[in-house]
Amino acid sequence: MAIKFGLYNYGVFFSALSPLLIQTYLLFNSIFQGNLRGLVFLIGNSLASLCGNFLKQFAKIERGKFKHGANWDPTTMPGMHDQCDIFEPVNSSLKFYGVPSSHAVFYGYALTYFGMGIIENQTNKPGIPFFLLMSLLGTLDLFFRWKSKCDNFMAVGAGAIVGGLIGLIWFYSIKFGWPNGDGDKIVYNLKDDVHNVEKCSLSKQSYKCSYQKI
């Protein structure tokens, strides 16, 4: 069934796709620039997703209760998966559970991973515009999911905590554990701006011109 054209529906559709669009952009940008930043980011994101799915399987909090409350009856009421998710999960049983929110896990991870690079960079603050854009997309996405009863505050909070912790651990693991001490060049926003030995510098020597009449 086609989606009716409208600003609200367009916002819902775009925000729902935003995690996939962000990951695709980072991967292709990394390929075009010939570095490993995007791939390393996606590996960390996969770890965050695995942790979120493990906790979802452990908690077993049914997503249908977000909309129907205690009256939720899975035998007579339709599930929320078809209207809340774009793709079928690898483990099909997870589609019935909602805590932690998979979208909150992604944005918790991504914003922490990018944000730590901005914080750690003491000389300049690259990446702030992209960080703000990603924050806006995350806010819109989670708002639409909350309004549609796909997530609730507990699901979003749990997802943000899980994603944030994995993002923090992964950032410092790459920064300090990458071979040859090149972790600063692999994480985002820390780059080699701080320790670029090839950066040009101007001499402090001054010159004074004089002229003589002929």
N, C-alpha and C positions, 0 to 999 in steps of 0.2 A: 504494500500500500504506500503510495507516494505521500511525502510530507507536504502539508499545505504551506505555501509560501507566506512568510511573515517574519518580522524582525525577531520576535520571541522564539519561534521555531528554528530560525537560522542560528540564533544564539545557543539554543539547546543542542542542536546538531554539531555546531563547530566546537563548543566546549566539551562535548562528549568525546569528540575525536582528538582533542588537544593533546592528551598524553601520547597518542600514536604519532601525531604530527610533529611534536617536539622531538621525540626519539628519532624519527626519520630524518628530520632536519640535522640533528647533531651527528648522525651517522654519515650522511652524505657530505656535510661540511668537513668532517674529519677526513673522509676519503679524498675530497678535492684538495685539501691542504696538506695531505700526506703525513698525518700524525695519528696517534693512537687515542686521542682524548675521547672521541665519541665511542669507540669500542670499550674503553675502560669504564666510561659512564654507564654503558648498557650492561656490562657485567655486574656492576654494583647494583643497578636497578633490578636485574634478575635475582640477585641475592635478597633484595628487599621484598620482591614479589613472593619468593619462596617462603620467607619468614612470615609474611602476611597470610599466605595460604595455609601454612602450618597452624598458625594461631586461629584462623577461621575454622579449620577442621577440628581443632581442639575445643573452641568455645561453643560451636554448634548453635549459634543464635540465628534463628530463622528470619530471613529478610521479610517474609510476608507479614510478620508482626509489626513491622514499621508502619504499615498502612492500616491493618485491621486490628491491631492490638491483641488483647487476650481472646478475641473472637476468631482469630485466625484458625482455619480448618483446611489443611492442605488437600484433603480428599474432595472438597466441594468448591474451594476458591482457587482461582488461577494464580500461578506463581508470579513473582515480580521479575524473574530473569529476562523474559522476552521484551519487557519495556525498559529495562535498566541497563542491559549489557549489549554490546555490539557483537562480540564473538563468544562462542561457547568456550568455557574454561577447559583446560586439559583434563582436569579431574571433574567429571560432570556432576558429582555430588556437591561440589562447592557452590554451584549456582543457586542453591537454596539458602545459603548462609550469607550474612551481611556484615559481620564484625570480625576483623577491621575492614573498612572500606578500601577496596583496591585502588581507587582513584586518590584517596587521601594518602595512602602509602606512597604512591608515585610522587605526588607533589611534596610530601614531607621529605622524601629522599632527595628529589631534585633541588628544591629550594635550599636545603641544608648543604648539599654538596657544592652548589654554586655560591651560596652565601658565605661559606667558610673561606673560599678563595678570595672573595672581596674583602672580608675582614682581615685575613692574614696578609694581604698585600698592603704594605705600609707606605709605599711611594705614590701609588695612584690607585684608582678604583675602577678598573675596567669591568665591563659586564653588567653595570647597574641598569642600563635600559632594558636589556634582555631579562634580567632578574625581575624588574618591575612588571614587564609584560607577562612573564610566566606567573607571577603572583596574581595578576589580574585574571588570567585564564583559569588558574586554580580556584580563585574565589568564585568566579562565575560558574564553573563546572560543579563545584561542591554545593553552591546555592541551588542550582537547578536540580541536582540529585536529591537534595534535602526537600525541596518543594514537591518533587515527584514521589516522595516517600521511598526512594531507592536507598538512601542513607539516613541515619539519624545522628544526633550529636555524639552518641557513644561510638558509633562506627567511624565517624570522621576523626574524633579525638584519638581513638586507638590507632587508626591508620597513620595519623600525623606523627604520633609518638614512635611507632615502629619504623616508619620511613625515615624520620629524623635521626634516630639512633643509628640505623644502618648507614645513612649518608655521612654522619659524623665519623663513624668507625672506618668507613671506606676511604674517606678523604684523607685521614691521617695515615692509614695503611699505605696508600699510594704515595703520599708526600714523603714519608720517612722510609718506606720499604722498597721503593723502586730502585732497580740496579743502577749503580754508578751515581747515586744521589741526584738523579734527574727527575725526581717526583714533582718538583715545582713546574716542570715543563709539561707534565701529563695532566695534572688537575686543571680545571678551568679557573681563569681569572687570576692565577698566581703566576703563570707563564714564566718567561725568562726576563720580564721587565725589570725585576728587582736585581738580578745578578747577571745581567747581560754584559759580558766583558768586551763585546764588540761595539758597544754603544759609543758614539762619537762624543767628545767633550771639547769645549773651547778653552783655549789657553787664557790665563789671567794677565798675560803680558800686554802692556799697552804701548802705543806708538804715538809720537808727537811729530807733527809735520812743521817744517819751517820753510820760508821762501826768502829769496834774495832778489832785490831789484837789479836788473842788468842795465 
